[in-house]
Amino acid sequence: MTNDASARETAPDTAPDRDRLDVARDWLASASRVSLQIIAVCLLIALIGIVLGKLWSGVMPVALALLFATVMWPAVAWLRRHGIKDSVAAAIVTLTGIFVVVGVVAGIVPSVVSQADDLGHKAAEGITKAKNWLQGPPFNIGDDQISNLLDTLQKKVQESAGQIAQSAVSGVSTATSTLMMVFTVLILVFFFLKDGPKFLPWLRRTAGDRAGGHLCDLLGRIWTTLSGFIRTQAIVSFIDAIFIGAALFILGVPLAGVLTIITFIAGFIPIVGAVVAGALAVLIALVGKSWIAALIMLGVILLVQQIEGNVLQPWLQAKVMQLHAAIVLLAVLLGGSMFGITGAFLAVPVAATIAVVFRYANEQLARKAGEFPIPDETGPPIPDGDEAPALDDGPVQL
């Protein structure tokens, strides 16, 4: 009894000493502060988006060059380890990439030119077959109706001649701008490969050990994620091109080699690229062969894309980028609607970069909250000279 009495005497008073209204006011004040902070962050993100939209023509070459540099860096690092100077190694890898692209284009163009006439004749035959089909049962459309339809289409084309000419002029301007952008990207890739390793030490010395350490760690993770994205898409695109290309050659579809290369390149635009390349392959199979070949081609493409989209790509992305398929799809649609094909291509790397930043911030919050020990924030020492710490130049472990 004595122990119970003393325990009651020493027990803290748990009776509420504040009014419920005061507690509610504190909750509302806290919610208001958090809401204002969220609004401020959203406004900042919107402002960044507006600025990027205004400066997109200048930002796009830098983003593309950075993405390509992550792919070429392992080759540059290998040459540097074998005693090749930085500038020479960067020049060798950049020129090799140019020769590969030029070789692919040089291989595609003659094939397209040589088979263009044949495809045109087969398209005309297909139109004739469609006309005969419409004239037969159950449609029974007469020649006069079909002729009137063709005349109407011809008039529409003639009325649009001015717009077509204007589009042609615009196309020439666009082609010139594209060539200038390609040249700019190549120059930036060379300098990124040559001087990129000097950036992190400079950033750390400029920002200080604490902030610079965080920036170097975060940028290193982003670099690894970007290189992993390209390698992942290359694997997926290669597998798509192998199986779809095999079906094209077996069925004898015209431009099978060109369509195989297009399938590989389109695979770097997640989800949307595969759909566009597949539709093109089915269309050419329909025009160049028959509707049976087109149906078979459609079945092969759907089968390959189902296996790739539901098994292979999610597994690879989970290993490398840790992004859900829904986020990938939304990112591609948003990037494509805002910035076109280039935006669709860069959408997933941007989403993956945002995810890396979010995970890093969450990790730092967990450390500050004491959920696991806080490491030395000064990080590793800056190496002597201008050389950066060794980057991950090996393949991503899948």
Secondary structure, 3 states (H helix, E strand, C coil): CHHHHHHHHHCCCCCCCCCHHHHHHHHHHHHHHHHHHHHHHHHHHHHHHHHHHHCHHHHHHHHHHHHHHHHHHHHHHHHHHCCCCHHHHHHHHHHHHHHHHHHHHHHHHHHHHHHHHHHHHHHHHHHHHHHHHHHCCCCCCCHHHHHHHHHHHHHHHHHCHHHHHHHHHHHHHHHHHHHHHHHHHHHHHHHHHHHHHHHHHHHHHHHCHHHHHHHHHHHHHHHHHHHHHHHHHHHHHHHHHHHHHHHHHHHCCCCHHHHHHHHHHHCCCCCHHHHHHHHHHHHHHHHHCCHHHHHHHHHHHHHHHHHHHHHHHHHHHHHHCCCCHHHHHHHHHHHHHHHHHHHHHHHHHHHHHHHHHHHHHHHHHHHHCCCCCCCCCCCCCCCCCCCCCCCCCCCCCC
